[in-house]
Amino acid sequence: MPWPAKNAGLGVAAMSYIAVDYLRHLSPKWHSRLQPALWSILALAAVARVPSYRHWSVEFRSAIPFVASMLFMLAALLYEAVSVRSVTAVLGLDWHLNTAPLPDTAQWFLLAMNEKLPAPIVAILRARIIGLHHFLMLFMMLAFSVLFGSVKAPGLGLGARYMFTMAIGRLLRAITFASTILPSARPWCANSRFRVPGYPHRWAQKYYVPYASDHNAISQLLRVDQAYVDIGKPVGDYRPEWGLMSFLIDFLRPTASEGPSWFSLLKKAGGGCNDLLYSGHMLVAVLTAMAWTEAYGGFSSALVWLLVAHSAQREVRERHHYSVDCIVAIYVGILLWKMTGFIWSHEVRSRNRNLVEFEKIKSRLVQASKDSDIDKVRELLKEIELSSEESKNQTAFKYAKLFSGATIAFALTIVVLAFTLTTDG
């Protein structure tokens, strides 16, 4: 980890962004003025650095992994959205309303601290200082900082690693929360956000409901190891015409009032209304903090981790998640980031190329040394250097300006979309 950072510009810009955005709670008028100005300054500064950026050939080699990682992440998010809607719908709205939240000792601890800590400290802990879109913006600022030399090129390689790690984390998360359905810490959530049927799906009617609370039924189930209760004809669901996507009906459980589109149901899934182990918000926060620490370091990385801790306690305090969700997200995020270092490792790859070239001439170099032929040794070493330069020249392309312009335009578009689509959390 680079410590301290080579320059403090990125850290100052990041903390300025957090401070300016928090003005929406303190002074909306000043927020509406300063936020567009700050983003305009940052965008213009990035565009101004494009002509002097020297690593476009390296960025070009990272373009395919970047696009592949982005498509993988989008596929993972789609699978997650289906899983979120499914675990909310399968037991019906009545189950959500009637099932008590799980006991969470961290919630008790935070309530106790409200009584013990000074009021200003409690107010800071309650403040909505940072959210999901802030962490996404912090990472995008980190990736753009390659233009200023604050972070090692390629920026697209760093982005590819971030999205690939995010996709793996999201897939593991969806598999985890779909395996065991846990009640929400907010029992009213499903009834206020979803229009799924109030009764359980026919699978739950047969395999869960008869054995949910009757101790004798559970004992008999363990003895015979099969669903022995005859429930008669299960209550069916509304089945729209979705063509090839009809297999999703049993998972999404649509109602006639929600319209004919399966995709519109997924857009409404949001964060779901079960406890989704582990927290997706915290996964984003931890991956951003890990990327910031490894790529930039400095005092600002410590501040980012403080913001992660603040976000975690708010998730528990506001009952968006149980504390176990935040704890698991933290160590899963750290471990996943450590496992994907092979994606963003240009320096290692360059060193490996030189080692390959060295192995090719190793025997000749040894022989020249034995013969005390200094000129031959110099010639062989020059051969390695020329081979390295040739490799770099082969990766150069004459449309560098077009690629750089398209990359910056695409990246700025992603920034705008991420900011507008995640401002509500």
Solvent accessible surface area in square Angstrom, and as a share of the most:
residue,aa,sasa,rsa
1,M,129,0.58
2,P,50,0.31
3,W,136,0.48
4,P,107,0.67
5,A,21,0.16
6,K,174,0.74
7,N,60,0.31
8,A,70,0.54
9,G,45,0.44
10,L,15,0.08
11,G,8,0.08
12,V,94,0.54
13,A,21,0.16
14,A,0,0.00
15,M,46,0.21
16,S,40,0.26
17,Y,1,0.00
18,I,12,0.06
19,A,62,0.48
20,V,24,0.14
21,D,2,0.01
22,Y,52,0.20
23,L,40,0.20
24,R,77,0.28
25,H,96,0.43
26,L,121,0.60
27,S,30,0.19
28,P,89,0.56
29,K,126,0.53
30,W,131,0.46
31,H,23,0.10
32,S,70,0.45
33,R,126,0.46
34,L,68,0.34
35,Q,21,0.09
36,P,72,0.45
37,A,46,0.36
38,L,28,0.14
39,W,52,0.18
40,S,58,0.37
41,I,110,0.56
42,L,44,0.22
43,A,32,0.25
44,L,126,0.63
45,A,38,0.29
46,A,6,0.04
47,V,70,0.40
48,A,75,0.58
49,R,96,0.35
50,V,22,0.12
51,P,117,0.74
52,S,68,0.44
53,Y,19,0.07
54,R,218,0.79
55,H,82,0.36
56,W,28,0.10
57,S,31,0.20
58,V,15,0.09
59,E,6,0.03
60,F,91,0.38
61,R,82,0.30
62,S,6,0.04
63,A,19,0.15
64,I,139,0.70
65,P,60,0.38
66,F,30,0.13
67,V,69,0.40
68,A,55,0.43
69,S,8,0.05
70,M,35,0.15
71,L,106,0.53
72,F,63,0.26
73,M,35,0.15
74,L,96,0.48
75,A,58,0.45
76,A,1,0.01
77,L,63,0.31
78,L,84,0.42
79,Y,98,0.37
80,E,11,0.05
81,A,22,0.17
82,V,26,0.15
83,S,9,0.06
84,V,4,0.02
85,R,1,0.00
86,S,20,0.13
87,V,7,0.04
88,T,0,0.00
89,A,0,0.00
90,V,29,0.17
91,L,15,0.07
92,G,0,0.00
93,L,22,0.11
94,D,78,0.40
95,W,45,0.16
96,H,8,0.03
97,L,84,0.42
98,N,126,0.65
99,T,36,0.21
100,A,73,0.57
101,P,42,0.26
102,L,72,0.36
103,P,111,0.70
104,D,9,0.05
105,T,95,0.55
106,A,30,0.23
107,Q,10,0.04
108,W,143,0.50
109,F,120,0.50
110,L,22,0.11
111,L,107,0.53
112,A,41,0.31
113,M,50,0.23
114,N,37,0.19
115,E,143,0.64
116,K,151,0.64
117,L,59,0.30
118,P,82,0.52
119,A,79,0.61
120,P,91,0.57
121,I,75,0.38
122,V,7,0.04
123,A,59,0.45
124,I,95,0.48
125,L,42,0.21
126,R,131,0.48
127,A,20,0.16
128,R,146,0.53
129,I,40,0.21
130,I,3,0.01
131,G,23,0.23
132,L,26,0.13
133,H,11,0.05
134,H,10,0.05
135,F,2,0.01
136,L,32,0.16
137,M,0,0.00
138,L,0,0.00
139,F,14,0.06
140,M,32,0.14
141,M,18,0.08
142,L,0,0.00
143,A,19,0.15
144,F,35,0.15
145,S,5,0.03
146,V,13,0.07
147,L,8,0.04
148,F,82,0.34
149,G,46,0.44
150,S,13,0.08
151,V,8,0.04
152,K,81,0.34
153,A,11,0.09
154,P,2,0.01
155,G,8,0.07
156,L,24,0.12
157,G,3,0.03
158,L,0,0.00
159,G,5,0.05
160,A,0,0.00
161,R,6,0.02
162,Y,10,0.04
163,M,21,0.09
164,F,56,0.24
165,T,0,0.00
166,M,8,0.04
167,A,0,0.00
168,I,47,0.24
169,G,0,0.00
170,R,30,0.11
171,L,48,0.24
172,L,79,0.39
173,R,13,0.05
174,A,0,0.00
175,I,97,0.49
176,T,52,0.30
177,F,4,0.02
178,A,46,0.35
179,S,86,0.56
180,T,87,0.51
181,I,53,0.27
182,L,40,0.20
183,P,15,0.09
184,S,16,0.10
185,A,5,0.04
186,R,71,0.26
187,P,36,0.23
188,W,142,0.50
189,C,16,0.10
190,A,1,0.01
191,N,82,0.42
192,S,84,0.54
193,R,109,0.40
194,F,9,0.04
195,R,136,0.50
196,V,4,0.02
197,P,18,0.11
198,G,26,0.25
199,Y,73,0.28
200,P,32,0.20
201,H,1,0.00
202,R,92,0.34
203,W,104,0.36
204,A,7,0.06
205,Q,23,0.10
206,K,81,0.34
207,Y,132,0.50
208,Y,91,0.34
209,V,73,0.42
210,P,29,0.18
211,Y,14,0.05
212,A,47,0.37
213,S,93,0.60
214,D,73,0.38
215,H,145,0.65
216,N,119,0.61
217,A,11,0.08
218,I,64,0.32
219,S,49,0.31
220,Q,58,0.26
221,L,47,0.24
222,L,137,0.68
223,R,171,0.63
224,V,58,0.33
225,D,124,0.64
226,Q,119,0.53
227,A,32,0.25
228,Y,84,0.32
229,V,50,0.29
230,D,131,0.68
231,I,59,0.30
232,G,50,0.48
233,K,193,0.82
234,P,49,0.31
235,V,83,0.48
236,G,54,0.52
237,D,34,0.17
238,Y,97,0.37
239,R,124,0.45
240,P,14,0.09
241,E,167,0.75
242,W,20,0.07
243,G,57,0.55
244,L,172,0.85
245,M,56,0.25
246,S,40,0.26
247,F,128,0.53
248,L,11,0.05
249,I,5,0.02
250,D,25,0.13
251,F,83,0.35
252,L,0,0.00
253,R,1,0.00
254,P,1,0.01
255,T,25,0.15
256,A,74,0.57
257,S,77,0.50
258,E,13,0.06
259,G,29,0.28
260,P,114,0.72
261,S,48,0.31
262,W,65,0.23
263,F,102,0.43
264,S,28,0.18
265,L,1,0.00
266,L,10,0.05
267,K,140,0.59
268,K,95,0.40
269,A,2,0.01
270,G,57,0.55
271,G,43,0.42
272,G,9,0.09
273,C,2,0.01
274,N,11,0.06
275,D,5,0.03
276,L,3,0.01
277,L,40,0.20
278,Y,6,0.02
279,S,0,0.00
280,G,1,0.01
281,H,59,0.26
282,M,0,0.00
283,L,0,0.00
284,V,4,0.02
285,A,0,0.00
286,V,0,0.00
287,L,0,0.00
288,T,0,0.00
289,A,0,0.00
290,M,19,0.09
291,A,0,0.00
292,W,0,0.00
293,T,28,0.16
294,E,67,0.30
295,A,10,0.08
296,Y,6,0.02
297,G,0,0.00
298,G,3,0.03
299,F,147,0.61
300,S,11,0.07
301,S,2,0.01
302,A,40,0.31
303,L,48,0.24
304,V,0,0.00
305,W,72,0.25
306,L,118,0.59
307,L,22,0.11
308,V,3,0.02
309,A,58,0.45
310,H,20,0.09
311,S,9,0.06
312,A,14,0.11
313,Q,26,0.12
314,R,33,0.12
315,E,19,0.08
316,V,8,0.04
317,R,45,0.16
318,E,34,0.15
319,R,90,0.33
320,H,87,0.39
321,H,14,0.06
322,Y,6,0.02
323,S,19,0.13
324,V,71,0.41
325,D,0,0.00
326,C,5,0.03
327,I,104,0.53
328,V,26,0.15
329,A,0,0.00
330,I,54,0.28
331,Y,109,0.42
332,V,24,0.14
333,G,0,0.00
334,I,57,0.29
335,L,103,0.51
336,L,13,0.07
337,W,0,0.00
338,K,135,0.57
339,M,137,0.61
340,T,8,0.05
341,G,25,0.24
342,F,132,0.55
343,I,29,0.15
344,W,16,0.06
345,S,19,0.12
346,H,37,0.16
347,E,99,0.44
348,V,66,0.38
349,R,95,0.35
350,S,31,0.20
351,R,119,0.44
352,N,73,0.38
353,R,90,0.33
354,N,65,0.33
355,L,101,0.50
356,V,82,0.47
357,E,43,0.19
358,F,70,0.29
359,E,109,0.49
360,K,136,0.58
361,I,4,0.02
362,K,93,0.40
363,S,84,0.54
364,R,109,0.40
365,L,25,0.13
366,V,69,0.40
367,Q,96,0.43
368,A,5,0.04
369,S,69,0.44
370,K,147,0.62
371,D,88,0.45
372,S,87,0.56
373,D,60,0.31
374,I,103,0.52
375,D,102,0.53
376,K,68,0.29
377,V,29,0.17
378,R,160,0.59
379,E,104,0.47
380,L,1,0.01
381,L,92,0.46
382,K,102,0.43
383,E,71,0.32
384,I,28,0.14
385,E,93,0.42
386,L,101,0.50
387,S,28,0.18
388,S,28,0.18
389,E,81,0.36
390,E,98,0.44
391,S,27,0.18
392,K,110,0.46
393,N,105,0.54
394,Q,132,0.59
395,T,35,0.20
396,A,61,0.47
397,F,48,0.20
398,K,174,0.74
399,Y,132,0.50
400,A,33,0.26
401,K,181,0.77
402,L,128,0.64
403,F,34,0.14
404,S,7,0.05
405,G,39,0.37
406,A,56,0.44
407,T,20,0.12
408,I,15,0.08
409,A,58,0.45
410,F,80,0.34
411,A,25,0.19
412,L,51,0.26
413,T,71,0.41
414,I,58,0.29
415,V,16,0.09
416,V,90,0.51
417,L,85,0.42
418,A,16,0.12
419,F,36,0.15
420,T,77,0.45
421,L,132,0.66
422,T,23,0.14
423,T,50,0.29
424,D,132,0.68
425,G,48,0.46
